[in-house]
């Protein structure tokens, strides 16, 4: 599925116009003007407002979230962290290319994981991620999954896989039995699972006893609880996070080294998300610090067959290369009582958002990234969920585990929360958006950027009689010899990691630390990302979601070596 938008050079607007625009969206203009006024500087040149997090957004507003750094980008953008993606205009000064957004493609053999054990089959035939967790563990070289067994808020169960397609349920030898880590029963004593059951495998943890982070709750009248563990077999004493609605989640923002809690609360427009952060995961009553964050807006259109206003059911996120990738679970109805009466699941599906400051979300494509089929009898008819961790990086491909419901239990009885299974959807690496030479050829010029590395890499597809050439331009707009388009070795490949080189220069080391622009000359192709690496391997030193084969953590320090490791587990 594709969505295309024609781009042009950004238009400069008077400050008064911007003020009026932001006030109508519920964003106070002071938050925009505070950029560069003494707040925390980020890795990408963005400076946060002095007061953080932003606390004056309007939960009643139906306008899309204003994104300050797209209105006033840094004068020079450091690009040392991660692959640089074209999901917005942050990096672009001028272009006549067309931006195309891409949706994930579901694996034809789905579901890859469904109810099989007695604890899963009874009573509703459910293997439920919500939010669960799917991560690659470099210690054991396995993809690990934590999920709820048997029902929506069932026991906490555990499974492993080499490739993400074939799964094993290890016998853990614990009191809960089989592959169950915690039986169902609330978190009041710290030895039971409950609702939410969000897990995070923290490969960056300095304390091995805190590699697993856990969030759960019993019901709306009981606090959510936080706990940590080395492996899920035993847990720390639970810490109360605070009261909130069900289905809260969390993620780690490594760009700022804070844990972010995505808190579900009802507001004037139904289900929405509130934001709280802390450098320590085990922070008592952290939910009490929350501020309104984001909800569905007027661009989230109702399903015409249902008619209910869209709501934001959940928001999970993960650091991917140089951005935060947000999985927005949009609720399209019907109301629970209607679904219960009819015996079918409610409709939710996954849409994407992108953030460069960790709080403000740019959501340019409102089509479903992973959609519900809406066909009776399909395993993923409705109630599509993402997972904690969001995506895995496997060579050239991103894997998106997701959960969905058929509404039909093992005995054929129908129910709103019956028949839950888990599948995979795939996307080209960095493939959220590409810049396309739709008219045959075109150019893209970046804003001023700076880097410490020496090797320019691209993710590009120019195999359809196309080519890519790159030139470097200085602050004054002059081409820097020998880094000209004429000296550039033409790139005619379909590759998610390819080094760009120039005749007469071994690398870009001579330009390190100098503000420059890259101008990409593209013919009959698609450009997905670029980055400057310190190594010939092309390691981006950005973040790779929930990890993947060949990576030693969730940071890409391996480059091309990770691709070779992924081939051993990739299905043809």
Number of C-alpha atoms within 10 A of each C-alpha: 11 13 14 15 13 13 15 15 13 14 7 9 9 8 11 9 9 14 16 13 15 20 15 14 17 19 24 20 17 12 19 21 14 16 21 17 13 12 15 15 15 14 16 21 19 24 20 25 20 15 12 12 17 18 15 13 18 19 20 14 19 17 17 19 22 21 19 21 19 16 16 15 18 20 12 18 21 19 24 22 22 24 28 23 25 22 26 15 20 20 23 20 16 17 21 19 25 20 26 23 21 19 23 21 17 19 14 10 9 16 19 16 20 21 22 15 14 11 23 22 22 17 16 27 28 34 30 34 32 28 31 27 24 31 29 32 22 17 9 9 16 18 22 20 24 29 30 31 33 28 23 20 25 26 27 28 31 25 19 21 17 18 17 25 17 10 16 13 15 13 13 15 12 13 10 16 14 16 21 27 25 26 19 22 18 23 26 19 9 18 18 20 26 25 28 26 31 28 31 25 26 21 21 14 12 9 9 13 16 22 19 19 23 27 29 30 32 22 18 12 11 16 22 31 26 26 23 23 18 17 15 22 13 16 19 16 16 21 22 23 23 17 20 21 17 19 23 27 28 27 25 22 19 17 19 14 12 17 19 23 25 25 25 23 19 17 13 10 17 17 20 23 26 22 22 20 24 15 13 12 23 20 15 15 17 21 22 12 12 18 18 21 23 23 30 27 18 12 15 21 17 17 15 8 9 12 12 15 18 23 24 24 25 26 31 24 29 24 29 26 22 24 24 24 23 23 26 25 25 28 27 25 22 20 13 13 10 14 18 16 10 13 17 24 30 23 25 28 24 25 22 25 19 23 21 23 23 22 18 18 22 19 19 16 23 14 20 18 21 25 23 22 16 16 11 13 13 16 24 27 22 26 28 27 28 30 29 29 30 26 32 26 29 27 25 19 19 23 25 24 26 26 28 32 32 27 31 25 22 16 11 11 12 19 20 24 25 27 32 34 24 25 23 24 19 20 19 21 21 24 25 22 24 25 29 26 22 18 11 12 17 20 19 24 21 20 23 21 22 20 22 18 21 18 21 21 23 22 26 27 22 19 15 13 10 19 21 27 22 26 21 22 21 15 13 7 10 11 18 14 14 15 21 18 19 13 17 19 17 17 22 19 19 16 16 22 24 18 20 19 21 21 13 11 14 11 18 20 14 12 17 14 13 15 18 25 25 20 23 19 19 26 22 20 26 27 27 26 23 25 26 28 27 18 15 14 18 24 24 28 22 24 25 26 25 29 27 30 28 25 24 19 23 27 24 24 21 18 20 17 16 22 21 13 16 20 15 13 16 16 9 4
